C-alpha cells in the first residue's frame, strides 16, 4: 500500500525490490498480529476462546492475501474440463436406486448455508425466516423436506445450519418450534473476522464488542469458511463418529436444492480406491447466469473459476455461453473424512476474494472472503454433474419470490416442482421495479398472486397494483410513469399487452 512508501526511496533493481516487498509484508504481518492481540485482550469468557480460533484463521488468510501477486489464474493455462469430469445427470440417474435407500441416507447430513440476512429484500433478521409459500419460510420448507425423507425411508438424516453472528440468535429462537419434528437439527457458527482499513490494512475495530460504533467492523468471511468453522466446532468429528460420510451443502435460499437420491447413490456406490470426495452440481448457462462461476481444467485438476478471478481483458469471454457452457449452482456433495484430512493437513486452498465496502463516514475497508466451491481442486476424484435447471431455484429478489409463490409451482412435502400444467419447462422472465423491492411493499401490491402458467415475460415499473385473480400470458409490460398509478382490475386477463399511462380503481 502506498502509505508505507511515502518517505522512502524505492529500490532500483528487481532483486532489491523483492527484498523490500518482503520486509513490507513482514512489517504488515507483525502490525496485524499486534492489533489482533490487542483486540483479543478485550474479549471476555467463553467468547475469548472462539475469537482466538477465528483470529487464527484470519491470520492465515491475511498472510496468503499478502503473498498473492496479480490474478490467481493464467488465462492461457485454462482448459475445458475433460469429457468424463462433468457427467450428465441422466447418466447418473440411469444407474437407478439401491434396494435399501435408508442405508445411503443414513450416511448423509444436509448442511444449509444460513449466514445471510434478508436486507436485500427489505427484511430484518435471517433471510431463512422470510415466508416464501403458504406461510412457510425457507427454513420450514427445508425441515419439511428432510422430515419427509426420514419418514418415507425410515432414515436419520440430520440438518446442520451454518449460521453467522448476524443470524445465530434469531435462528436458535425459531428452532424450538421443530422439537417434535422427525429431524435432528444442529447449528454451528461461521467465523467472525475484522474488516480492515483499505489504506493501513489494519482492523477498524477498537475492541471485541459487536454493537455501537463497532456494529459494522466485523463480517462473516464467505461460505468458504465452512470447512474451518465446521471442523473447529467439533460437530464434524461428532457426525463422523455417528457413521455419517457425506454432507450435501447448499444455500438455504435455493429452493431447488433438495436431497437427490440418484446423486447420493452414485457417491456411496463408488469402489473404495476411487472414492469421489466432491461433487459440484452445475447446470447450463442462460443469459441470466453469465456471472456465475464455471468449472475449468487447470494444472491437471478441476477448478472453479469465478468472475472476480478473471483478468479484465477476458471478462467478456468468461461471460460467453459458447466457451463456458455451465455454471456452479453451489449444490455440493462433500466427503466428511476428506474435510477432516485436508483441515488437519492445512491443505485447504481457496482463492481469496477481496470484497471492498464503504462504511459510514466514507471509510473504505476491505473484507477477505473465500467460496466453498473453490476447494474442489483439493479433493480427490472430484466430479461435476450437469443437473436440470430445476435444481437451481434461488430466491434473491421479490421477482424470484413472485415466481415461487405463483401457480407455476406446486408444493409437496416441502419441495417445489414446476406445475405439470405449464407447457414450457423454462421459467418466465420477471422484472419487478423498485416499488416492489421490499417484501412488505411487494405483498401489498398483489391482492392475490396472478395466474402465470402461460407467462413468458413480465416487466413492471412504477406505482402498480394487481387486483384479485389476474391472469398474465405471453409478454406483459406495465409501466406507470412518475406521478401516475396503474391498478390492474380484478379478474383481468392480459396477453401480450403493454399497459402504460394512468389507471385508478377506487372503492366507491
Phi, psi and omega in degrees: 000146189302323189299339183279350192249355189308315188257015184245148172284128179285140178299154185264321181261163190292329179295312178298321181300317180296318178296317180301315180297322180296318178298316178304313181300315181297320179297316179298317181296318182288326175297316180298315181304313181297318180295318180294320178299318179300315180298314181299329178299340181263359182279149184238145169060216185297332182296332182298319181294317179297314182297325180298314178296317178303314185291330175300316178296319181296320181300316178300316182295317181295319178301313180294323178301320181287336181280333189294131177240120174066190183297150186277357176229145171265118189303324184291340182270000183280127176237158172293145178297145177300153184312312189280355182274347171234107185268141173291143182303322183300326180292321179292320183292328184297339180290346179074193183240151179286168179295318184254089182293329181301322179302316179292314182299326182290352176264000189252146171234134175264125178245127176248135177280112190235038184267350190269150176265164180272018187302321183294343177252017175074023181246145174275155175082183184299142180297328184295348182261011175280136177287130180246335185200126179046049180067004178273132175274172175306318182292318177304313183297319179299313181298317180298318180300312186289322178299320179299317177298312183298322180286315185298317186251009182051053185244177179227077177264116178276160174251131176241129177253126171268105180268167170242172179299343177283331189244348192300309186296311181296323181294315183298324178300316184290329186300337180301332184288349181259011186301329183261013176270153183274065175202127178280133181242127175243155173228153166216164186253137170297159178294163173242112183251153179275134170292144182242145180298131185297329182276306186275343186057033176241157182300147177277334185295145177258333176208186187275003181298156183250352188243181178064225183289352179266003187301326187257007191265358179245159176207152171275129194277047176078165186282355175294344179290350185303321187296309182291315185287327176296314179296311183296332184288344183086349183290325179301310178301315183301317182290323176297319179297332179276005177089012179279143184241328184228150169248145170252111185255136173203167176286138183293340180269005174267100185287352178272352187274073178259162181295123180257116187292332181289318179293319179300315180298320178301318181295310188282348183261008178290144175295151188306316183292339185245029183304125178278122186263351186203124173239130174250124175279123176242164176213163185295139179288144165240181181301334182285347189249019189297340181269353185292147178296151183231163178266136177228166170260128185212125184052038175076009180233151170292138183214146178272128177248117181261156183301329181293340182268355187275129176301142185314318186295343186247007184300318181296321178296319179300321183283346185291141183279342184282320182278313181249099192274344187234163174222162183280125178278349188066022165266115188230142178242119190227140180286128180295317182293329178290321177299315180301313181299312184292324177295316184289334178269002183054040187250011180279111186241111180234139179299145180273131175259121179263112187251108181280141178223157173242123180269172177307145181080019176056033178275121179273122179234165170234150171236138183263126185229166171223162181244137186304320183290340183294344181279359184307326185288348181271344187264153180276145176051040180294151188217144168257143173238124181277101188264162176298151180304333184298344179275002177234096182225070184280144176249095182257336185222171177291338175297318176295321182297320179301318179300310186284342177274349188271179180282007172294333184239147171245150186250125177218124180050042176083355180254138177263130174232148179300134182299139179293342182280353176274128186283330182256135182287345182278153177276149177294159177267116183242127176232107178262139183285184189295339178290350183250001189301315183275137184305314182301317182289320178303315183296326181287343183272351176241116174290324166211159183287129183297159171286120185237018185303327184248022181275140173252319186209132176228126172237128178233130180222138177092196186276089185235138173233158181239129175285184180290152170053045174274145179238131183241129183224150178066228179251122181235126180235122182237116184231115174259118180290168182305128180090343177265163174221142177238122173254114177282119187297151177304141176077003181291150172238115180250119178234121182048059183234148168247125180245125176216173180099223188223126179216107182252134172238116185246146175293138181278000000 
